[in-house]
Amino acid sequence: MRLKDKVAIVTGGANGMGRSTAVLFAREGAKVVVGDVDDAAGAKLAAEVEAAGGTLTYQRCDVSDEAQVAALVATAERVFGKLDTIFNNAGIEQQVTPSHEVTADLFDRVIGINLKGTFFGCKHAIPALLRNGGGTIVNNSSVSAFANVGGNISYASSKGAIMSMTRVLAIEYARRNIRVNAINPGVIDTDMNRRNKALSTDPDAVEEKWRTITPMGRMGTGEEIAETVLYLASDQSSFVTGIGLLIDGGRVAT
Ligand SMILES: NC(=O)c1ccc[n+]([C@@H]2O[C@H](COP(=O)([O-])OP(=O)(O)OC[C@H]3O[C@@H](n4cnc5c(N)ncnc54)[C@H](O)[C@@H]3O)[C@@H](O)[C@H]2O)c1
């Protein structure tokens, strides 16, 4: 088991790739704390993991609220005694909109959850990781930090900035035994993309476009993302810090 006796936090872990990661972490021996705003899905996940013999606690946490993120980290330490790793995964999409029509409110909302939420996760996890003698942070950026299709300026900006944040923290804490990395998923089959597709006037064309821009010709799965997060969170990647790992079916190679 690659995370035996480790304590892990997954934000946005009630659905999508966060959920797949929380399930894999628990299967690999971690005690998992999931923070999300979807309480029904969080409670269902906790029951499923416990029924399968794993350990998972769900706590409501809106990552754009600093106090709630601090409380999530405090729960991990209070309930399980320490923190070894955090996957800052919670994020929302921006509906495709011409950039000159994006309102300040929309921009603030996406940045508030995706970027500030990741910052709060890092900021509050780091003292706990230092108390633990070290640990790992994995931030969920996106292929959008490198390759884009346009029309999602707040989302792409948040994901680009997460790459910068990851590098800053990797350098700052490298000698204190905290490794900080990011993942850059391509098009993954989750509710986020189901919502993106549903908003289009031609959903079939949207899906065809996703296949066309991805050399492997398909969407990735949450399970494929989870395996990569596990690699970066665990000792398997012990000399890896400050990177963004593309999981994109070859998209950025084109
Ligand atoms: N799906 C993709 O193709 C794709 C590609 C690259 C990156 N990502 C990133 O992966 C992450 C997960 O996305 P997903 O595709 O699994 O989406 P998803 O919508 O399936 O899951 C996102 C989860 O985050 C939760 N969430 C939303 N706002 C929150 C908040 N304020 N506080 C806490 N939790 C919140 C949701 O309730 C949900 O459980 C996001 O950061 C997303 O930007 C997704």
Ligand as a Chemical Component Dictionary entry (heavy atoms), coordinates in Angstrom:
data_LIG
# 
_chem_comp.id                   LIG 
_chem_comp.type                 NON-POLYMER 
_chem_comp.pdbx_formal_charge   0 
_chem_comp.three_letter_code    LIG 
# 
loop_
_chem_comp_atom.comp_id 
_chem_comp_atom.atom_id 
_chem_comp_atom.alt_atom_id 
_chem_comp_atom.type_symbol 
_chem_comp_atom.charge 
_chem_comp_atom.model_Cartn_x 
_chem_comp_atom.model_Cartn_y 
_chem_comp_atom.model_Cartn_z 
_chem_comp_atom.pdbx_ordinal 
LIG N1  N1  N 0  -12.528 17.901 -16.241 1  
LIG C1  C1  C 0  -11.503 18.341 -16.905 2  
LIG O1  O1  O 0  -11.384 18.128 -18.116 3  
LIG C2  C2  C 0  -10.411 19.101 -16.200 4  
LIG C3  C3  C 0  -9.233  19.362 -16.897 5  
LIG C4  C4  C 0  -8.192  20.024 -16.241 6  
LIG C5  C5  C 0  -8.336  20.393 -14.928 7  
LIG N2  N2  N 1  -9.492  20.141 -14.260 8  
LIG C6  C6  C 0  -9.582  20.532 -12.862 9  
LIG O2  O2  O 0  -9.822  19.401 -12.060 10 
LIG C7  C7  C 0  -10.469 19.810 -10.846 11 
LIG C8  C8  C 0  -11.631 18.884 -10.574 12 
LIG O3  O3  O 0  -12.563 19.034 -11.630 13 
LIG P1  P1  P 0  -13.533 17.880 -12.114 14 
LIG O4  O4  O 0  -13.423 17.828 -13.595 15 
LIG O5  O5  O -1 -13.355 16.673 -11.316 16 
LIG O6  O6  O 0  -14.920 18.623 -11.804 17 
LIG P2  P2  P 0  -16.242 18.203 -11.002 18 
LIG O7  O7  O 0  -17.163 19.343 -11.197 19 
LIG O8  O8  O 0  -16.643 16.839 -11.388 20 
LIG O9  O9  O 0  -15.746 18.163 -9.469  21 
LIG C9  C9  C 0  -15.359 19.334 -8.799  22 
LIG C10 C10 C 0  -15.664 19.194 -7.326  23 
LIG O10 O10 O 0  -15.287 20.424 -6.686  24 
LIG C11 C11 C 0  -16.341 20.808 -5.825  25 
LIG N3  N3  N 0  -16.322 22.259 -5.606  26 
LIG C12 C12 C 0  -16.779 23.230 -6.427  27 
LIG N4  N4  N 0  -16.623 24.433 -5.849  28 
LIG C13 C13 C 0  -16.068 24.203 -4.630  29 
LIG C14 C14 C 0  -15.679 25.038 -3.560  30 
LIG N5  N5  N 0  -15.853 26.365 -3.623  31 
LIG N6  N6  N 0  -15.127 24.479 -2.458  32 
LIG C15 C15 C 0  -14.968 23.136 -2.391  33 
LIG N7  N7  N 0  -15.325 22.288 -3.363  34 
LIG C16 C16 C 0  -15.871 22.824 -4.475  35 
LIG C17 C17 C 0  -17.616 20.319 -6.502  36 
LIG O11 O11 O 0  -18.696 20.222 -5.600  37 
LIG C18 C18 C 0  -17.155 18.975 -7.028  38 
LIG O12 O12 O 0  -17.302 17.972 -6.064  39 
LIG C19 C19 C 0  -10.823 21.283 -11.034 40 
LIG O13 O13 O 0  -9.859  22.092 -10.388 41 
LIG C20 C20 C 0  -10.723 21.450 -12.532 42 
LIG O14 O14 O 0  -10.455 22.777 -12.899 43 
LIG C21 C21 C 0  -10.553 19.514 -14.872 44 
# 
loop_
_chem_comp_bond.comp_id 
_chem_comp_bond.atom_id_1 
_chem_comp_bond.atom_id_2 
_chem_comp_bond.value_order 
_chem_comp_bond.pdbx_ordinal 
LIG N1  C1  SING 1  
LIG C1  O1  DOUB 2  
LIG C1  C2  SING 3  
LIG C2  C3  SING 4  
LIG C2  C21 DOUB 5  
LIG C3  C4  DOUB 6  
LIG C4  C5  SING 7  
LIG C5  N2  DOUB 8  
LIG N2  C6  SING 9  
LIG N2  C21 SING 10 
LIG C6  O2  SING 11 
LIG C6  C20 SING 12 
LIG O2  C7  SING 13 
LIG C7  C8  SING 14 
LIG C7  C19 SING 15 
LIG C8  O3  SING 16 
LIG O3  P1  SING 17 
LIG P1  O4  DOUB 18 
LIG P1  O5  SING 19 
LIG P1  O6  SING 20 
LIG O6  P2  SING 21 
LIG P2  O7  DOUB 22 
LIG P2  O8  SING 23 
LIG P2  O9  SING 24 
LIG O9  C9  SING 25 
LIG C9  C10 SING 26 
LIG C10 O10 SING 27 
LIG C10 C18 SING 28 
LIG O10 C11 SING 29 
LIG C11 N3  SING 30 
LIG C11 C17 SING 31 
LIG N3  C12 SING 32 
LIG N3  C16 SING 33 
LIG C12 N4  DOUB 34 
LIG N4  C13 SING 35 
LIG C13 C14 SING 36 
LIG C13 C16 DOUB 37 
LIG C14 N5  SING 38 
LIG C14 N6  DOUB 39 
LIG N6  C15 SING 40 
LIG C15 N7  DOUB 41 
LIG N7  C16 SING 42 
LIG C17 O11 SING 43 
LIG C17 C18 SING 44 
LIG C18 O12 SING 45 
LIG C19 O13 SING 46 
LIG C19 C20 SING 47 
LIG C20 O14 SING 48 
# 
